[in-house]
């Protein structure tokens, strides 16, 4: 089951996907957040391969809690790829949010606000420069809801959204993402010392085995055996997939009319 989604054909499919979406919409290019992590590095490289570096804008959006390595690695990558980039410190935005809500904001609330602040900046540049926003969320994160609704989940396109994290790693090797970026512990950079795998409670290698098993409707006991985890862990991940489904759907609409948006108003993909 491993490695099949990191083939040269995968690169070609995503390149075609990105070039066609830009052609169909008449947009002037793409904008994405580049964090110094592997997922955004892969998306940046795929975008430049698809439409050329002149049509890609990268935003580097640290705050006062960000690691210095985040900006350094992101900047080095953008310069190596020849893309235009802007460094925008979001500390003032976060301070304004803290001031507005006072002591009500816990760590999770602040983390979500940080992701949404970055989304606002991405859509500002998308709107003013007629660009589409590229998301950098992978399939593992999408399925368990490990992203902020209307934050890093807010994007026009998700180029690696059908690639599990372990597939993204193999694709990063194929695309020659710098080793220093690939060796970093996966992190959304939401607070000091935060890591994805600690939040999730499993290494991505085991998580992806479980998710592939769920995707293929493999029974829980067999899935647990394949992932070398207790059956309870498979059930926990299954619950995460089920309970986070609202993040992957159009908001529910009360059915009143003959055809209802998000329910039975069938639409194609003509605009995107």
C-alpha positions, 0 to 999 in steps of 0.5 A: 500500500505504500509508495504508490501515490508518490510516483512520477505520474502523481507529479504529472497529475497535480501539475495538470490539475494546477495548470488547468485550474488557472487556465479555466478561471483566468486567474493571474497566478497562485498564492500560498503560505510557506512555513519552512515545513515539508508540506508547503515546500512540496506545494510550492515546488509543484506550483512552480513546475505547473505554472512557472515561478513568475506566477507564484507568490509565497507569503511567510507569516511568522509571529513572535512565537515562531522559530527563527528557522521557519523564516530562514528555511522558507526564505531560502526555499523561495529564493532557490525556486525563484518565486516572489515572496513577502514576509508578514509578521502577524504578531500585531494581528494576534495582539489585537485578537488577544486584546479584543477577547481578553482572558477568554482565549485559551491556547486552542483558540489562539492557535485557530485565530493564528491560522485564520489570520494567515488565511485572511492575508492569503485571501487579501493578496488573492483578491488584490492580485487576482490569484487563487489560494493554494492549501497545503493540507495533506490527506491525513490531516484532512481526514482526521480534521487536523486543520482549522476550519476557515483557517488553513482549511480555507483555500481554493485548491488542495493540491496534496489533499489526496496524498497521505503524509507518508506519500507527501514525504516520498514525493518531497524526496522525488522533488528534492526538497532540502533535507533540512526541511524534511528532517524537521518534526512536522509542526503547524507552528502554532505555539512553541514546541508544538508538534503534529504527532504529539497532538495526534497521538500517533506517528504519521506512519501508523496513522496513515496505515490506519487511514488507508485501512479505513479508506479500504473498509478493512475491519478494525482488528485487521487494521489494528494488526497492520498498524501495530496498534491496539484496536482502541486506537483504530476506533479513536481515529475512526471517530476523528474522521467521523466527527470532523466531517463537518470541516470537509463539507459545505455548511448545512442549510435548512431545506426550504426551496425546491433545490437547496445549495449544498444539498440538492443543487447539483453543480459541476466544477466549471469555475474551479 
